[in-house]
Amino acid sequence: MKFTLGILISLALMGSVACQSMTGKTAGRTLSDASITAAVQTKLTSDKASNFSRVDVDTERGMVNLSGVVQSVEERDRIARLAREVDGVRGVNNNLQIQSNPQ
């Protein structure tokens, strides 16, 4: 009886560990991060004031990572502000670069 109980507990533990991917994320967290990324991208593309098509968005455990090239400091700040407005965002890593104008 103890042996059977031990096997059942072991299988339950293995099953719970198997629900995590190689990155350590559970399926629910991966879906949540993907939905945050999609929501930020939608918010950026629907912004009427600017064209933020050169911005890449990635989310890891609720932290949004922005990368790409923008035209000005104002655009860089606006994009970060828009990303922070999305539900589920815990923080924003703003790695956007400002395009230098050749003279």
C-alpha positions as CSV (number, residue, x, y, z in Angstrom):
1,M,0.0,0.0,0.0
2,K,2.8,2.4,0.9
3,F,4.6,1.5,-2.3
4,T,1.5,2.3,-4.4
5,L,1.0,5.6,-2.6
6,G,4.6,6.5,-3.2
7,I,4.3,5.8,-6.9
8,L,1.2,7.9,-7.1
9,I,2.8,10.9,-5.3
10,S,5.9,10.6,-7.6
11,L,3.7,10.6,-10.7
12,A,1.8,13.6,-9.5
13,L,5.0,15.5,-8.9
14,M,6.4,14.6,-12.3
15,G,3.2,15.6,-13.9
16,S,3.3,19.1,-12.3
17,V,7.0,19.6,-13.3
18,A,6.3,18.5,-16.9
19,C,3.8,21.3,-17.3
20,Q,6.7,23.8,-17.4
21,S,8.6,24.5,-20.6
22,M,12.4,24.6,-20.8
23,T,12.3,28.3,-19.9
24,G,10.6,27.5,-16.6
25,K,7.3,29.1,-17.7
26,T,4.1,27.3,-17.2
27,A,1.6,27.1,-20.1
28,G,-0.6,29.6,-18.4
29,R,2.3,32.1,-18.0
30,T,3.3,31.6,-21.7
31,L,-0.2,32.3,-22.8
32,S,-0.4,35.4,-20.5
33,D,2.9,36.7,-21.8
34,A,1.8,36.1,-25.4
35,S,-1.5,38.0,-24.8
36,I,0.4,40.9,-23.2
37,T,2.7,41.1,-26.2
38,A,-0.2,41.0,-28.6
39,A,-2.1,43.7,-26.6
40,V,1.0,46.0,-26.5
41,Q,1.5,45.5,-30.3
42,T,-2.2,46.3,-31.0
43,K,-2.0,49.4,-28.8
44,L,1.1,50.6,-30.7
45,T,-0.3,49.9,-34.1
46,S,-3.6,51.5,-33.4
47,D,-1.9,54.7,-32.1
48,K,-3.0,57.4,-34.5
49,A,-0.3,59.9,-33.6
50,S,2.7,57.8,-34.9
51,N,3.8,54.8,-36.9
52,F,5.5,52.5,-34.5
53,S,6.0,49.6,-37.0
54,R,9.7,49.4,-36.3
55,V,9.2,48.4,-32.6
56,D,9.6,44.8,-31.4
57,V,7.7,43.7,-28.3
58,D,8.5,40.7,-26.2
59,T,7.1,39.8,-22.8
60,E,8.8,37.6,-20.1
61,R,6.8,37.0,-16.9
62,G,4.9,40.3,-17.3
63,M,7.9,42.4,-18.1
64,V,7.6,44.0,-21.5
65,N,10.9,44.4,-23.5
66,L,10.8,47.0,-26.2
67,S,13.5,47.2,-28.9
68,G,13.8,48.8,-32.3
69,V,14.4,52.3,-33.7
70,V,12.3,55.4,-33.2
71,Q,12.6,59.0,-34.5
72,S,12.7,60.9,-31.3
73,V,12.9,60.8,-27.5
74,E,9.2,61.7,-27.4
75,E,8.3,58.7,-29.5
76,R,10.5,56.5,-27.2
77,D,8.7,57.8,-24.1
78,R,5.2,57.5,-25.7
79,I,5.8,53.9,-26.6
80,A,6.9,53.0,-23.1
81,R,3.9,54.8,-21.7
82,L,1.5,53.0,-24.0
83,A,3.0,49.7,-23.1
84,R,2.6,50.4,-19.4
85,E,-1.1,51.0,-19.9
86,V,-1.8,47.4,-20.9
87,D,-3.3,45.1,-18.3
88,G,-0.9,42.6,-16.9
89,V,2.3,44.6,-17.6
90,R,4.5,44.5,-14.5
91,G,7.2,46.7,-16.0
92,V,8.8,47.9,-19.2
93,N,12.4,47.6,-20.3
94,N,12.7,50.3,-22.9
95,N,15.6,49.4,-25.2
96,L,14.4,51.6,-28.1
97,Q,17.2,53.4,-30.0
98,I,16.7,56.9,-31.4
99,Q,17.6,57.1,-35.1
100,S,20.3,59.5,-35.8
101,N,19.7,61.9,-38.7
102,P,22.7,62.0,-41.1
103,Q,23.7,65.5,-41.9
